[in-house]
């Protein structure tokens, strides 16, 4: 059996031989990845249900179809994105020609999380392959059935001389991080992100960190609260709240909080029924450790709806909390589960101060009809993304960059941004003799 250093060495030899650089190879790998997702869909859907209780429709949309769409978009634009780009030169360098050439970096390491264990491994891999690199894929051990499915199927479809899957837990990840890579792409939490960044510094390896954070929702007084509740429930409670860009808490301005709480409870009842534990579309918490952590946050406020738990089933009902003190434990960490605190604020000024006094979030959402309010949110806050009128959906737009800022991460990907992330943008100046 090959050791991890042997695997990395083998991939580096493949890259050095130029195997991964031709556009034909890149297209072939992307088409093969798409074929895997199509032909092995049932196996992946079953694995996602086993590990996270994901229903088939949600899993297909958020995991498989998302990556297929990313592949299709990349294939449609690949030649354009990787073509040399002419650049103007100052008068002092004329006659001459300037251009930017995107060259593959080499061997990339992609470390995936457990919450979207297929999507968040394969979407970065699309960029790695499209940019002409070799890759080591490390799925999360916390979603073991999906990890095994990736390890089983990926080598059957992709070029094994250039793409390898390494399964395992902390020891295997630690050994991977001891190797020299040309780029490391990590999706997960900030604590492990710091470990990844520290390990990468030893080799001066560039790193993309896709982390999390407490993504706020500002609800203004001039909006249809029924529509707001429907969209918040959709974004918050998919995957039982285990989504990095899910709304983490709501700041309801003025007198909207109480009315919004009622609407949220009504929408949750319509979506998941009187007993969400029996709903075929409601997921489960990934393991008992996270269940215990989340259960401890339920006492952070008055329960508007939900609050029921079943440790054996790893079930926590979709829960809305009101009258939440800003210093309560539920407001001190990223929730990453089906608990939604609703806080009252007197004004937009108070909401903006509340947000800017805390770490920069991965996303910020706002429901408002005021153009002035939108402009103030854009100008006075910092976040990886802003969504007006809808949460979460920005990451499905392939031409928008996805990533965080500060504590919520560094670097961007999706679409052309993935090509740039996994390429060296080489400046070329050609001046005649």
Secondary structure as GFF3:
##gff-version 3
##sequence-region A 1 433
A	DSSP	alpha_helix	4	16	.	.	.	ID=ss1
A	DSSP	alpha_helix	23	39	.	.	.	ID=ss2
A	DSSP	alpha_helix	41	52	.	.	.	ID=ss3
A	DSSP	alpha_helix	56	59	.	.	.	ID=ss4
A	DSSP	pi_helix	60	65	.	.	.	ID=ss5
A	DSSP	alpha_helix	66	82	.	.	.	ID=ss6
A	DSSP	beta_strand	85	87	.	.	.	ID=ss7
A	DSSP	three_ten_helix	91	93	.	.	.	ID=ss8
A	DSSP	beta_strand	97	104	.	.	.	ID=ss9
A	DSSP	beta_strand	107	111	.	.	.	ID=ss10
A	DSSP	alpha_helix	119	130	.	.	.	ID=ss11
A	DSSP	beta_strand	134	138	.	.	.	ID=ss12
A	DSSP	alpha_helix	144	157	.	.	.	ID=ss13
A	DSSP	beta_strand	163	165	.	.	.	ID=ss14
A	DSSP	alpha_helix	170	177	.	.	.	ID=ss15
A	DSSP	beta_strand	183	187	.	.	.	ID=ss16
A	DSSP	alpha_helix	190	201	.	.	.	ID=ss17
A	DSSP	beta_strand	206	210	.	.	.	ID=ss18
A	DSSP	beta_strand	216	219	.	.	.	ID=ss19
A	DSSP	alpha_helix	225	237	.	.	.	ID=ss20
A	DSSP	three_ten_helix	238	241	.	.	.	ID=ss21
A	DSSP	beta_strand	249	253	.	.	.	ID=ss22
A	DSSP	alpha_helix	256	272	.	.	.	ID=ss23
A	DSSP	three_ten_helix	276	278	.	.	.	ID=ss24
A	DSSP	alpha_helix	288	295	.	.	.	ID=ss25
A	DSSP	three_ten_helix	298	300	.	.	.	ID=ss26
A	DSSP	beta_strand	302	305	.	.	.	ID=ss27
A	DSSP	beta_strand	309	310	.	.	.	ID=ss28
A	DSSP	beta_strand	315	316	.	.	.	ID=ss29
A	DSSP	beta_strand	319	322	.	.	.	ID=ss30
A	DSSP	three_ten_helix	329	331	.	.	.	ID=ss31
A	DSSP	beta_strand	339	345	.	.	.	ID=ss32
A	DSSP	alpha_helix	348	356	.	.	.	ID=ss33
A	DSSP	beta_strand	364	367	.	.	.	ID=ss34
A	DSSP	alpha_helix	371	380	.	.	.	ID=ss35
A	DSSP	beta_strand	386	388	.	.	.	ID=ss36
A	DSSP	three_ten_helix	393	396	.	.	.	ID=ss37
A	DSSP	three_ten_helix	406	408	.	.	.	ID=ss38
A	DSSP	beta_strand	409	410	.	.	.	ID=ss39
A	DSSP	alpha_helix	416	421	.	.	.	ID=ss40
A	DSSP	beta_strand	423	430	.	.	.	ID=ss41
###
